[in-house]
Amino acid sequence: MSADDDVLAMPLAFSGQRLDWRDLPRHVRARISELAGAAVSAETAATSGFSPGFAAALELADGRGVFVKAVSPEQNPHSPELARAEIRNAAALPSEVLAPRLLWSDDDGEWVLLGFEVVHGRSPELPWRPDDLRGVLAAIGRLAEAEPVEGHRLPRTDDHLADDFQGWRRLAAGPGTDLDQLASDGGEPGRWAVEHLERLVLLEQDALPACAGDALVHGDLRADNVMLDDHGRVWLIDWPHASVGAPWLDLAFMLPSVALQGGGDPARVFRDHPLSLGVSDDELRACLAGLAGYFACSSLQPAPPGIPNLRAFQRAQAYATLDWLRGI
């Protein structure tokens, strides 16, 4: 294995620091039982994903089930806002999108609670199995044909990513030590980025117009945000970053993580997919530059509360995205 392979070799999955049912304050547990309509008799905690807080499938005393998320600023100061965004976004999902239905929600100003229908299934096997990947890629194709429901309040993707897609500009204006770390830790992709920083800054400025469109964009698809049920259906979960933009973005934005997790060459997978038809290399380069800059700049920040391993995964995704970008 080469030094560059070492850069891209990462653990297959990460997760945030999760709470158990008994960790929730008494009044929060009581409110969940009230909203669910029955006492909680058992829990099965979620084992993947980055969000801190409580996330578990709950078995109720009357035999029903509900998947519950519960977050407060104590776990992470940004988690409640993401949960509020997911409540808003759930109302925008059309019926043809296979996503768990939001049954109820609650927000007391501190704790934000969400109750979803339970999906019985599994995450894709990692390293990616070809059949699992084919199913997920087909689901992304179907998602690209969907439009949010009329009257939705989803942001435009180009507006939603306007602050995130300034990573290279921030790195260019910041301390040189950040660039030194990017070059030293990132192998050939990291060194290439530092050598081509001026070009990346220019590409990043073209990313937002390339993101524009009318399709429903999940915005955060990875293996841990996908479930495969026993009937062969692919469910797309966790929608706080949803927006309205170009139909091919979810495919392009997911593939760096797929490459990290054994799913193959992202350039080949992208160009083999029908969604890539009509997407120019210039558009793809610009959006990948924006994505890589976001991951690279974010990965150099202190670890956010409750998510100690997020920066390592962002760093790996930055290098995987750069590895794809420099070949276009």
C-alpha positions as CSV (number, residue, x, y, z in Angstrom):
1,M,0.0,0.0,0.0
2,S,1.4,3.4,-1.0
3,A,1.5,6.5,1.1
4,D,-1.5,7.9,-0.9
5,D,-3.4,4.7,-0.2
6,D,-2.7,5.2,3.5
7,V,-4.4,8.7,3.3
8,L,-7.5,7.2,1.9
9,A,-7.7,4.2,4.1
10,M,-10.1,5.0,6.9
11,P,-12.4,3.2,9.3
12,L,-15.6,2.3,7.5
13,A,-18.0,4.0,9.9
14,F,-18.2,6.6,12.6
15,S,-20.9,7.7,15.0
16,G,-21.6,10.4,17.5
17,Q,-21.8,10.1,21.2
18,R,-25.3,8.8,21.8
19,L,-27.5,8.9,24.9
20,D,-29.4,5.9,26.2
21,W,-33.1,6.1,27.2
22,R,-32.1,6.2,30.9
23,D,-29.8,9.2,30.1
24,L,-32.7,11.4,29.1
25,P,-34.2,13.7,31.8
26,R,-37.4,12.3,33.4
27,H,-39.6,15.0,31.9
28,V,-38.3,14.3,28.4
29,R,-39.0,10.6,28.8
30,A,-42.5,11.4,30.0
31,R,-43.1,13.7,27.1
32,I,-41.9,11.1,24.5
33,S,-44.3,8.5,26.1
34,E,-47.1,11.1,25.9
35,L,-46.5,11.9,22.3
36,A,-46.1,8.2,21.4
37,G,-49.4,7.4,23.1
38,A,-48.0,4.5,25.2
39,A,-45.3,3.7,27.7
40,V,-41.9,2.7,26.4
41,S,-41.0,-0.9,27.1
42,A,-37.7,-1.4,25.2
43,E,-35.2,0.5,23.0
44,T,-32.8,-0.4,20.2
45,A,-30.2,2.3,19.8
46,A,-29.0,3.5,16.4
47,T,-25.4,2.6,16.0
48,S,-24.4,4.7,13.0
49,G,-24.5,8.4,12.1
50,F,-22.8,11.4,13.5
51,S,-25.5,13.2,15.4
52,P,-25.1,13.2,19.1
53,G,-28.1,12.9,21.5
54,F,-30.7,10.2,21.6
55,A,-31.6,8.1,18.5
56,A,-33.3,4.8,19.0
57,A,-36.2,2.6,17.9
58,L,-38.6,2.4,20.8
59,E,-41.0,-0.5,21.5
60,L,-44.2,0.6,23.1
61,A,-46.3,-1.1,25.6
62,D,-49.2,-1.5,23.2
63,G,-47.0,-3.3,20.6
64,R,-46.3,-0.4,18.3
65,G,-42.9,1.1,17.6
66,V,-41.5,4.5,16.9
67,F,-38.0,5.8,16.0
68,V,-37.2,8.8,18.2
69,K,-34.6,11.5,18.1
70,A,-34.1,13.8,21.1
71,V,-31.5,16.5,21.2
72,S,-30.6,19.6,23.3
73,P,-27.8,22.1,23.3
74,E,-26.1,20.2,26.0
75,Q,-25.1,17.5,23.5
76,N,-24.1,19.9,20.8
77,P,-25.2,23.6,20.4
78,H,-26.1,23.1,16.7
79,S,-28.1,19.9,17.1
80,P,-31.4,21.5,18.0
81,E,-31.3,23.7,14.9
82,L,-30.6,20.7,12.7
83,A,-33.5,18.8,14.4
84,R,-35.8,21.8,13.7
85,A,-34.7,21.8,10.1
86,E,-35.5,18.2,9.8
87,I,-39.0,18.8,11.1
88,R,-39.5,21.5,8.5
89,N,-38.0,19.4,5.7
90,A,-40.1,16.3,6.5
91,A,-43.2,18.3,5.4
92,A,-41.6,18.9,2.0
93,L,-41.0,15.3,1.1
94,P,-43.4,14.0,-1.6
95,S,-45.0,10.6,-1.2
96,E,-42.8,9.0,-3.9
97,V,-39.7,9.5,-1.9
98,L,-39.0,6.5,0.3
99,A,-38.2,8.2,3.6
100,P,-39.5,7.4,7.2
101,R,-42.7,9.5,7.9
102,L,-42.5,12.0,10.7
103,L,-45.3,11.0,13.1
104,W,-45.0,13.8,15.6
105,S,-42.5,16.4,17.0
106,D,-42.1,18.7,20.0
107,D,-39.9,21.6,20.8
108,D,-39.9,23.2,24.3
109,G,-37.0,25.6,23.5
110,E,-34.4,23.2,24.9
111,W,-35.2,19.7,23.9
112,V,-36.3,19.0,20.3
113,L,-38.1,15.6,19.9
114,L,-38.9,13.8,16.6
115,G,-40.9,10.6,16.3
116,F,-40.7,8.7,13.0
117,E,-42.2,5.5,11.7
118,V,-39.8,2.6,12.2
119,V,-38.1,1.2,9.2
120,H,-37.0,-2.4,9.6
121,G,-33.9,-3.0,7.6
122,R,-30.1,-2.7,7.6
123,S,-27.4,-0.3,6.6
124,P,-25.4,-1.2,3.5
125,E,-22.6,-3.7,4.1
126,L,-19.2,-2.1,4.2
127,P,-17.0,-2.4,2.2
128,W,-19.8,-1.7,-0.2
129,R,-21.3,-4.8,-1.9
130,P,-22.0,-4.3,-5.6
131,D,-25.7,-5.2,-5.2
132,D,-26.2,-2.8,-2.3
133,L,-24.5,0.0,-4.2
134,R,-26.6,-0.7,-7.3
135,G,-29.7,-0.4,-5.3
136,V,-28.7,2.9,-3.6
137,L,-27.6,4.4,-7.0
138,A,-30.9,3.5,-8.4
139,A,-32.7,5.1,-5.5
140,I,-30.6,8.3,-6.0
141,G,-31.8,8.3,-9.6
142,R,-35.4,8.1,-8.5
143,L,-34.8,10.9,-5.9
144,A,-33.5,13.1,-8.7
145,E,-36.9,13.0,-10.4
146,A,-38.8,14.2,-7.3
147,E,-39.8,17.7,-6.5
148,P,-40.7,18.9,-3.0
149,V,-44.4,19.3,-2.2
150,E,-46.1,22.6,-3.2
151,G,-45.7,25.3,-0.5
152,H,-42.5,23.8,0.9
153,R,-40.0,25.9,2.8
154,L,-36.8,24.2,1.6
155,P,-33.9,26.5,0.8
156,R,-32.2,26.7,-2.6
157,T,-29.1,24.5,-2.7
158,D,-27.0,27.4,-3.9
159,D,-28.2,29.6,-0.9
160,H,-27.9,26.7,1.5
161,L,-24.2,26.0,0.6
162,A,-23.2,29.7,0.2
163,D,-21.3,29.8,3.4
164,D,-19.9,26.2,3.3
165,F,-18.4,26.6,-0.2
166,Q,-15.8,29.2,0.9
167,G,-13.4,26.7,2.3
168,W,-10.5,27.4,-0.1
169,R,-10.9,31.1,0.3
170,R,-10.8,30.7,4.1
171,L,-7.7,28.5,3.9
172,A,-6.0,31.0,1.5
173,A,-6.7,33.9,3.9
174,G,-5.9,31.9,7.1
175,P,-2.7,30.9,8.8
176,G,-0.1,29.1,6.7
177,T,0.0,26.3,9.3
178,D,-3.4,25.0,8.0
179,L,-2.0,24.7,4.5
180,D,1.1,23.0,5.9
181,Q,-1.0,20.5,7.7
182,L,-3.1,19.8,4.6
183,A,0.0,19.2,2.6
184,S,1.8,17.1,5.2
185,D,-1.2,14.9,6.2
186,G,-3.0,14.7,2.9
187,G,-0.5,12.8,0.8
188,E,-0.5,13.5,-2.9
189,P,-4.1,15.0,-2.9
190,G,-3.2,17.3,-0.1
191,R,0.0,18.5,-1.7
192,W,-1.8,18.9,-5.0
193,A,-4.4,21.1,-3.3
194,V,-1.8,23.4,-1.8
195,E,0.0,23.7,-5.1
196,H,-3.2,24.5,-6.9
197,L,-4.8,26.6,-4.2
198,E,-5.4,29.6,-6.5
199,R,-7.2,27.4,-9.0
200,L,-9.3,25.8,-6.3
201,V,-10.4,29.3,-5.1
202,L,-11.5,30.2,-8.6
203,L,-13.3,26.8,-9.1
204,E,-15.1,27.1,-5.8
205,Q,-16.6,30.5,-6.8
206,D,-18.2,28.7,-9.8
207,A,-19.7,26.0,-7.6
208,L,-22.9,27.7,-6.4
209,P,-24.3,28.5,-9.9
210,A,-23.7,24.8,-10.8
211,C,-25.7,23.7,-7.8
212,A,-28.9,25.4,-8.9
213,G,-31.9,23.4,-10.1
214,D,-35.4,22.3,-9.2
215,A,-34.9,18.8,-7.9
216,L,-35.1,17.6,-4.3
217,V,-31.6,17.3,-2.9
218,H,-31.0,15.2,0.3
219,G,-27.6,16.9,0.7
220,D,-26.0,14.4,3.1
221,L,-26.2,10.9,1.6
222,R,-23.7,8.4,3.0
223,A,-24.0,4.7,3.9
224,D,-25.2,5.6,7.4
225,N,-28.1,7.7,5.9
226,V,-29.4,4.8,3.9
227,M,-31.4,1.7,4.9
228,L,-32.2,-1.4,2.9
229,D,-35.4,-3.3,4.0
230,D,-36.3,-7.0,3.5
231,H,-38.3,-6.2,0.4
232,G,-35.3,-4.8,-1.5
233,R,-36.4,-1.2,-1.0
234,V,-33.9,1.6,-0.3
235,W,-34.9,4.2,2.4
236,L,-33.2,7.5,2.6
237,I,-33.1,8.8,6.1
238,D,-31.9,11.9,8.0
239,W,-33.1,15.0,6.1
240,P,-31.9,18.2,7.9
241,H,-29.8,19.3,5.0
242,A,-32.4,19.0,2.3
243,S,-32.7,21.7,-0.4
244,V,-33.8,22.3,-4.0
245,G,-31.0,22.1,-6.6
246,A,-29.3,20.2,-9.4
247,P,-30.6,16.6,-9.7
248,W,-27.1,15.1,-9.9
249,L,-25.7,16.6,-6.7
250,D,-26.6,13.8,-4.3
251,L,-24.8,11.3,-6.6
252,A,-21.6,13.5,-6.8
253,F,-21.6,14.4,-3.2
254,M,-22.0,10.8,-1.9
255,L,-19.3,9.2,-4.1
256,P,-16.2,10.4,-2.1
257,S,-17.5,8.5,0.9
258,V,-18.4,5.5,-1.3
259,A,-14.8,5.5,-2.5
260,L,-13.5,5.6,1.1
261,Q,-15.7,2.7,2.0
262,G,-14.8,0.3,-0.8
263,G,-17.3,1.2,-3.5
264,G,-15.0,1.8,-6.4
265,D,-13.7,4.7,-8.5
266,P,-16.0,7.7,-8.1
267,A,-15.2,9.1,-11.6
268,R,-16.3,5.8,-13.2
269,V,-19.4,5.4,-11.0
270,F,-20.5,9.0,-11.7
271,R,-20.1,8.8,-15.5
272,D,-21.7,5.4,-15.7
273,H,-24.9,6.8,-14.0
274,P,-27.7,8.3,-16.1
275,L,-27.7,11.4,-13.9
276,S,-24.3,12.4,-15.2
277,L,-25.7,12.9,-18.7
278,G,-25.5,16.6,-19.6
279,V,-23.2,17.4,-16.6
280,S,-20.1,19.1,-17.9
281,D,-16.7,18.6,-16.5
282,D,-16.6,22.3,-15.7
283,E,-19.8,22.0,-13.5
284,L,-18.5,18.8,-11.9
285,R,-15.1,20.3,-11.2
286,A,-16.6,23.4,-9.6
287,C,-18.9,21.5,-7.3
288,L,-16.2,19.0,-6.3
289,A,-13.9,21.9,-5.5
290,G,-16.6,23.5,-3.3
291,L,-17.2,20.2,-1.5
292,A,-13.5,19.4,-1.0
293,G,-12.9,22.9,0.3
294,Y,-15.7,22.5,2.8
295,F,-14.4,19.2,4.0
296,A,-10.7,20.4,4.1
297,C,-11.4,23.6,6.0
298,S,-13.9,22.0,8.4
299,S,-11.5,19.1,9.2
300,L,-8.9,21.6,10.5
301,Q,-11.3,23.0,13.1
302,P,-11.7,21.8,16.7
303,A,-13.9,18.7,17.2
304,P,-17.5,19.7,17.7
305,P,-19.0,18.7,21.1
306,G,-20.4,15.2,21.1
307,I,-18.9,14.3,17.7
308,P,-15.2,13.6,18.4
309,N,-14.5,11.6,15.2
310,L,-16.3,13.9,12.7
311,R,-13.1,15.8,11.7
312,A,-11.2,12.6,10.8
313,F,-14.0,11.6,8.5
314,Q,-14.2,15.0,6.9
315,R,-10.5,15.0,6.4
316,A,-10.7,11.6,4.6
317,Q,-13.6,12.8,2.5
318,A,-11.6,16.0,1.6
319,Y,-8.7,13.9,0.3
320,A,-11.0,11.4,-1.5
321,T,-12.8,14.4,-3.2
322,L,-9.5,16.0,-4.2
323,D,-8.2,12.7,-5.6
324,W,-11.3,12.6,-7.9
325,L,-11.1,16.3,-8.7
326,R,-7.4,16.3,-9.8
327,G,-8.2,13.5,-12.4
328,I,-10.9,15.5,-14.2
